[in-house]
């Protein structure tokens, strides 16, 4: 639905900059590369999100020493962030579809920057964890809208390439994280791991205000489904806690079983609620579209396979006497390959379908893990296999994201983007937790035989990702009844002549 939403009385009293999307300057909107400027701006958030994910783990030792606590307690610095992010992505995406994706994206950056500064000043571990929850709330507002902003900014024929650039920005952040984090912790201290987000975030806020387009297509909701949001939070939190507890946390077996039971019950109640809610948090018709459901399964599997080695490789190499520096250098091959596949796959595979690229990328990743299962786990072989693994996932991810977003109506872009990022978050958590679980249950307590078990788990996940890519066929109808593959739009997708709602006289933004 085009046009601004009718404001509630409480919103009318707020400054316009907080409740209304501002138009881009005319000279920006009319520039032939305006869509690339918007994509580049979104890449700020993609880069920061992955940089933050890979940096924080390097602070564990310093945090434990400064606050005099155990590793199990320090891990909540990451776990609290991840749980909050997974729980909020769909509700925030749903709200952004109604209120405006640019608006929520910029608010998310503001919250993320302020919370990052607060994390750097935290006087205790408990306070730091609380600020990490706030930081995750800001990250959810960014991530739930990042894919939607890329898709709605780029011309239809450039969507896949634009998503590849965003994936490359994520890979760059992931690759630089260990290096940047290690340098900051060893020189300036752990607090600067969070403080570095502040200047980057301020630049991104200014760029987003001037370069991001306003939302052209809205999905006006009568009211946010708060009960659905609570049930989704319960289900995801209990499920992730259950996997983490099974990976070696000091939780009794009955407690682990209870967490999984709560997760299943919460998921069932959430689904039932969405079927009868007057304004559901998630339109279940979206999940009945094969490209969406199979694509989300593929996104989860791909990020499980991507993040699992980040736990596995350091344990394998340091367990054999290698240094942390060498382990970090070997790990760099994984995101480097990912970035090369995400950017280079577009020109090299021009003319092939998204589905074909997905099958090729996922199959390459599976072949790499099969080789890792049988080849020596030496630094050289691990680096080579990690590079091939990243290359395959880099080809798969943009094609898979494009396949999902093409099948989602434009008015649901924020929700679709939230689903993609939630699948990524859950995949990330499962990659870390399942590898830790396999190492914990391995016959040699986490050494070489346990590593083979963990690789086998990753191989099984990559095989499931190949199956998901193969199942994501076209030719089905989308949730709005239109043929799959032609994205619903309201107005043009090109930078010239597109008109966005809310300007004076309906003028451009």
C-alpha atoms as one frame of an Amber mdcrd trajectory, in Angstrom:
protein
   0.000   0.000   0.000   1.535   3.305  -1.111   1.572   6.476   0.917   2.384
   7.296   4.488   0.621   5.423   7.234  -1.852   7.234   9.432   0.141   8.322
  12.466  -0.981   7.459  15.974  -1.305  10.422  18.389   1.857   9.462  20.274
   3.830   9.413  17.031   2.571  12.853  15.993   4.266  14.351  19.036   7.688
  12.975  18.044  10.091  14.896  15.782   9.454  14.113  12.115  12.977  12.751
  11.664  12.141   9.933  14.109   8.901   8.769  12.465   9.154   9.682   8.786
  11.539   8.578   6.086  13.348  11.524   4.568  13.862  11.772   0.794  17.238
  11.592  -0.856  18.526  14.809  -2.439  17.428  15.085  -6.057  20.986  14.977
  -7.368  21.528  11.673  -5.549  18.243  10.125  -6.671  18.793  11.154 -10.302
  22.380   9.921 -10.440  22.732   6.894 -12.765  24.576   5.014 -10.020  22.144
   5.916  -7.233  21.315   2.272  -6.645  24.996   1.406  -6.204  25.325   4.177
  -3.611  22.409   2.624  -1.697  23.950  -0.856  -1.896  27.318   0.480  -0.732
  25.618   2.096   2.260  23.960  -1.191   3.231  27.388  -2.826   3.009  28.455
  -0.727   6.007  26.003  -2.677   8.154  26.902  -6.004   6.554  30.586  -5.360
   7.245  30.071  -4.196  10.829  27.777  -7.094  11.713  30.276  -9.756  10.672
  33.254  -7.837  12.057  31.507  -7.681  15.422  30.633 -11.391  15.271  34.227
 -12.449  14.672  35.911  -9.874  16.929  34.083 -10.495  20.202  35.295 -14.071
  20.669  38.855 -12.732  20.982  37.895 -10.784  24.121  36.951 -13.858  26.167
  40.329 -14.245  27.842  40.610 -10.545  28.743  37.040 -10.419  30.023  37.533
 -13.481  32.217  40.723 -12.007  33.667  39.311  -8.525  34.288  36.014  -9.623
  35.823  37.355 -12.763  37.509  34.802 -15.131  36.023  34.638 -18.403  34.097
  34.561 -18.996  30.363  30.987 -20.303  30.632  29.890 -16.933  32.037  31.901
 -14.923  29.494  30.289 -16.837  26.615  27.025 -15.072  27.453  28.520 -11.943
  25.892  28.001 -13.704  22.553  25.030 -15.883  23.486  22.863 -12.988  24.735
  23.557 -11.091  21.509  22.712 -14.077  19.329  19.513 -14.989  21.167  18.222
 -11.419  21.014  19.061 -11.116  17.332  17.339 -14.364  16.362  14.211 -13.472
  18.343  13.808  -9.944  16.937  14.580 -10.316  13.229  11.080 -11.317  12.075
   9.134  -8.881  14.325  11.392  -6.017  13.300  11.143  -6.953   9.617   7.356
  -7.074   9.916   7.272  -3.657  11.579   9.643  -2.221   8.958   7.315  -3.356
   6.158   4.675  -1.090   7.691   6.708   1.830   9.023   9.505   2.036   6.455
  12.710   0.081   5.932  15.039   3.065   5.634  13.599   4.490   8.855  14.149
   1.302  10.857  17.582   0.723   9.308  18.835   4.155  10.384  17.285   3.834
  13.848  19.020   0.472  14.142  22.375   2.024  13.348  21.778   4.682  15.998
  20.925   2.101  18.656  23.895  -0.055  17.625  26.357   2.844  17.869  25.120
   4.020  21.302  25.043   0.458  22.661  28.553  -0.205  21.301  29.873   2.829
  23.165  28.096   1.631  26.319  29.639  -1.857  25.925  33.088  -0.272  25.795
  32.400   1.541  29.087  30.697  -1.364  30.909  31.858  -1.626  34.561  30.878
  -5.294  35.032  30.199  -8.452  33.054  26.474  -8.305  33.812  26.275  -4.740
  32.547  28.207  -5.671  29.426  25.777  -8.509  28.695  22.821  -6.138  29.144
  24.354  -3.639  26.720  25.000  -6.489  24.276  21.261  -7.190  24.289  20.651
  -3.536  23.351  23.345  -3.792  20.679  21.609  -6.864  19.241  18.308  -4.966
  19.111  19.987  -2.338  16.941  21.630  -5.030  14.821  18.226  -6.674  14.274
  16.834  -3.386  12.957  19.713  -3.235  10.472  19.853  -6.875   9.434  16.109
  -7.336   9.023  16.147  -4.574   6.397  19.531  -5.006   4.717  18.507  -7.601
   2.114  15.222  -5.786   1.430  17.015  -2.466   0.898  19.454  -4.054  -1.550
  16.675  -5.794  -3.489  14.381  -2.763  -3.688  17.233  -0.382  -4.571  18.879
  -2.344  -7.379  17.362  -2.833 -10.844  15.866  -6.300 -11.220  18.610  -7.512
 -13.569  21.320  -6.375 -11.106  19.803  -7.888  -7.955  22.018 -10.955  -7.825
  25.205  -8.949  -8.349  24.178  -6.446  -5.677  23.512  -9.254  -3.211  26.933
 -10.661  -4.100  28.581  -7.368  -3.164  26.704  -7.379   0.158  27.862 -10.955
   0.795  31.438  -9.898  -0.014  31.177  -7.081   2.552  30.090  -9.669   5.122
  33.024 -11.871   4.181  35.426  -8.939   4.494  34.151  -8.174   7.986  34.458
 -11.826   8.937  37.982 -12.027   7.522  39.261  -8.856   9.195  37.670  -9.668
  12.561  40.392 -11.939  13.958  43.179  -9.618  12.786  41.532  -6.394  13.948
  40.338  -7.931  17.202  43.706  -9.433  18.023  45.464  -6.123  17.365  42.980
  -4.124  19.457  42.953  -6.522  22.411  46.740  -6.806  22.510  47.386  -3.046
  22.222  44.452  -0.897  23.346  42.424  -3.461  25.326  39.109  -5.272  24.922
  36.983  -2.139  25.322  38.132  -0.835  21.941  36.710  -3.930  20.264  33.316
  -2.309  20.882  34.513   1.276  20.577  35.615   0.810  16.968  31.945   0.486
  15.972  31.243   4.101  16.957  33.112   6.064  14.236  32.158   3.565  11.513
  28.531   3.706  12.615  28.407   7.508  12.572  29.702   7.553   8.985  27.105
   4.935   8.011  24.289   6.943   9.629  25.135  10.052   7.633  25.527   8.055
   4.422  22.225   6.256   4.979  20.325   9.499   5.538  21.428  10.881   2.161
  21.856   7.763   0.010  19.144   5.237   0.960  15.775   5.395  -0.864  12.489
   5.599   0.949  10.123   2.636   1.033   7.925   2.570  -2.056   5.731  -0.368
  -1.086   4.202  -0.675   2.380   2.336  -3.490   4.049   0.170  -1.661   6.553
  -0.564  -3.711   9.669  -3.321  -2.913  12.122  -1.211  -3.917  15.092   1.980
  -5.829  15.769   1.289  -9.397  16.873   2.870  -9.132  20.320   1.759 -12.616
  21.398   3.372 -14.069  18.281   6.589 -12.165  19.003   6.709 -13.574  22.545
   6.112 -17.138  21.339   8.785 -16.794  18.673  11.231 -15.492  21.276  10.475
 -18.418  23.588  10.902 -20.980  20.810  14.177 -19.641  19.423  15.701 -18.916
  22.828  14.856 -22.338  24.247  16.097 -24.105  21.128  19.446 -22.309  21.040
  19.918 -22.743  24.783  19.170 -26.443  24.404  21.805 -26.896  21.705  24.324
 -24.870  23.710  23.596 -26.845  26.879  24.052 -30.136  25.049  27.449 -28.901
  23.836  29.021 -29.081  27.255  27.440 -26.434  29.490  26.843 -27.621  33.086
  23.125 -28.362  32.629  21.548 -31.678  33.705  20.107 -33.962  31.051  16.543
 -33.301  32.174  17.196 -29.583  31.784  18.391 -30.038  28.199  15.323 -32.154
  27.408  13.068 -29.537  28.995  14.616 -26.775  26.870  13.998 -28.717  23.656
  10.432 -29.499  24.769   9.792 -25.798  25.380  11.254 -24.973  21.955   8.963
 -27.463  20.203   5.909 -26.313  22.167   6.731 -22.671  21.515   7.177 -23.301
  17.790   3.846 -25.151  17.595   2.058 -22.378  19.523   3.650 -19.711  17.298
   2.442 -21.486  14.146  -1.065 -21.870  15.561  -1.114 -18.209  16.569  -0.087
 -17.060  13.081  -2.965 -18.986  11.518  -5.600 -17.131  13.534  -4.038 -13.751
  14.332  -5.825 -10.802  12.620  -2.439  -9.273  11.727   0.076 -12.133  11.893
   3.735 -11.547  12.507   4.521 -13.933   9.650   2.220 -14.745   6.747   2.534
 -18.528   6.595   1.642 -18.405   2.904   5.216 -17.184   2.341   6.551 -20.495
   3.631   4.283 -22.444   1.271   6.217 -21.061  -1.690   8.879 -23.612  -2.532
  11.543 -21.042  -3.407  11.086 -19.387   0.006  10.954 -22.486   2.211  13.764
 -24.311   0.399  15.808 -21.116   0.213  15.526 -20.495   3.942  16.581 -24.081
   4.644  19.552 -23.518   2.354  20.481 -20.248   4.077  20.475 -21.970   7.459
  22.594 -24.853   6.171  25.064 -22.574   4.398  25.777 -20.452   7.465  26.003
 -23.552   9.644  28.724 -24.821   7.299  30.368 -21.377   7.111  30.687 -20.790
  10.853  31.344 -24.344  12.019  34.997 -24.267  10.861  35.582 -21.086  12.866
  35.300 -23.277  15.964  36.840 -26.408  14.477  40.038 -25.180  12.800  41.626
 -23.419  15.813  40.953 -26.447  18.022  42.491 -28.839  15.487  45.596 -26.758
  14.818  46.350 -25.614  18.359  45.707 -29.151  19.552  48.547 -30.263  17.270
  50.914 -27.577  18.559  50.346 -24.776  16.029  50.078 -21.166  17.168  46.883
 -19.107  17.323  48.400 -16.831  14.692  48.785 -19.712  12.248  45.225 -20.854
  12.999  43.956 -17.356  12.262  45.834 -17.221   8.963  44.395 -20.579   7.922
  40.901 -19.418   8.839  41.297 -16.300   6.697  41.164 -18.556   3.620  37.490
 -19.312   4.345  36.030 -15.756   4.182  38.548 -14.865   1.440  37.131 -17.670
  -0.691  33.606 -16.597   0.239  34.258 -13.051  -0.947  35.844 -14.262  -4.183
  32.864 -16.509  -4.913  30.301 -13.824  -4.061  31.877 -11.175  -6.307  33.447
 -13.316  -9.024  30.526 -15.686  -9.436  28.337 -13.058 -11.104  30.510 -12.340
 -14.195  31.814 -15.907 -14.522  28.382 -17.546 -14.328  26.436 -14.943 -16.281
  23.456 -16.507 -18.004  22.928 -19.323 -15.507  19.865 -19.438 -13.269  19.824
 -18.780  -9.543  18.920 -22.405  -8.932  21.847 -23.682 -11.030  24.259 -21.380
  -9.195  22.868 -22.536  -5.870  23.349 -26.212  -6.712  26.859 -25.566  -8.063
  27.923 -23.531  -5.013  26.466 -25.917  -2.455  27.911 -28.908  -4.310  31.367
 -27.317  -4.312  31.125 -26.754  -0.554  30.079 -30.383  -0.013  32.986 -31.641
  -2.129  35.394 -29.528  -0.088  34.138 -30.993   3.190  34.313 -34.518   1.757
  37.968 -33.887   0.958  38.547 -32.462   4.433  37.069 -35.640   5.916  39.739
 -37.855   4.308  42.758 -35.596   3.724  45.343 -34.767   6.421  44.313 -32.008
   8.838  47.527 -30.064   8.299  47.633 -26.270   7.923  48.244 -26.415   4.182
  45.447 -28.836   3.402  43.021 -27.080   5.780  43.709 -23.689   4.176  43.156
 -25.096   0.666  39.926 -26.870   1.628  38.682 -23.813   3.548  39.258 -21.623
   0.491  37.256 -23.999  -1.734  34.548 -24.246   0.910  34.278 -20.445   1.067
  34.262 -20.200  -2.727  31.301 -22.554  -2.990  29.337 -20.807  -0.255  30.121
 -17.441  -1.857  28.544 -18.608  -5.127  25.577 -20.164  -3.338  24.575 -17.359
  -0.960  23.762 -14.445  -3.351  21.903 -16.766  -5.733  19.925 -18.280  -2.860
  19.052 -14.864  -1.424  17.949 -13.615  -4.845  15.768 -16.708  -5.311  14.037
 -16.075  -1.975  13.509 -12.343  -2.434  12.179 -12.703  -5.992   9.465 -14.984
  -4.602   8.484 -12.544  -1.834   6.011  -9.740  -2.686   7.565  -6.275  -2.478
   5.309  -5.218   0.389   6.740  -8.115   2.442  10.401  -7.395   1.634  11.297
  -6.518   5.228   9.705  -9.704   6.518  11.454 -11.723   3.825  14.778 -10.118
   4.670  14.142 -10.796   8.350  13.495 -14.461   7.574  16.740 -14.709   5.594
  18.763 -13.140   8.373  17.038 -15.199  11.051  17.940 -18.350   9.108  21.530
 -17.074   8.984  21.570 -16.390  12.720  20.196 -19.818  13.571  22.656 -21.402
  11.153  25.515 -19.512  12.777  24.453 -20.660  16.245  23.985 -24.251  15.126
  27.340 -24.251  13.329  29.139 -23.288  16.512  27.015 -25.470  18.808  26.947
 -28.632  16.690  30.696 -28.560  16.077  31.259 -28.093  19.803  28.831 -30.943
  20.492  30.585 -33.260  18.013  33.977 -32.442  19.538  32.550 -32.961  23.033
  31.072 -36.357  22.138  34.008 -37.484  19.987  35.823 -40.663  21.070  39.008
 -38.759  21.918  37.371 -35.840  23.699  37.774 -33.241  20.972  41.065 -34.132
  19.318  41.589 -35.578  15.838  38.896 -38.270  15.889  36.435 -35.781  17.356
  37.379 -33.362  14.580  36.452 -35.996  11.978  33.075 -36.346  13.671  32.594
 -32.583  13.467  33.549 -32.534   9.779  31.035 -35.322   9.174  28.331 -33.162
  10.783  29.266 -30.253   8.513  29.278 -32.545   5.481  25.759 -33.749   6.329
  24.620 -30.125   6.631  26.198 -29.260   3.268  24.463 -32.240   1.643  21.148
 -30.944   3.014  21.999 -27.531   1.552  22.543 -29.106  -1.870  19.133 -30.785
  -1.579  17.520 -27.463  -0.605  19.124 -25.715  -3.599  17.873 -28.466  -5.915
  14.348 -28.221  -4.453  14.125 -24.441  -4.952  12.658 -24.758  -8.440  10.816
 -22.005 -10.245   7.420 -22.208 -11.867   5.439 -22.100  -8.630   3.201 -19.216
  -7.681   4.215 -16.754  -5.045   2.302 -15.891  -1.916   0.449 -13.118  -3.779
  -0.638 -15.455  -6.569   1.708 -14.082  -9.248   4.154 -16.278 -11.158   7.377
 -16.967  -9.336  10.407 -15.142 -10.630   8.887 -11.758 -11.485   9.189  -9.455
  -8.527   6.113  -7.464  -7.570   6.799  -3.756  -7.770   4.881  -0.558  -7.513
   6.514   1.736 -10.035   9.901   1.218 -11.583  13.001  -0.429 -10.169  15.343
   1.838 -12.134  17.007   4.817 -10.441  15.673   7.335 -12.941  12.032   8.225
 -12.685  11.180   6.103  -9.633   8.821   7.904  -7.302   8.689   7.151  -3.626
   5.835   7.927  -1.252   5.695  10.817   1.098   7.389  13.632  -0.798   5.689
  16.950  -1.443   2.972  16.293  -3.930   4.008  12.682  -4.153   7.388  13.748
  -5.491  10.433  11.613  -5.757  12.681  10.595  -2.883
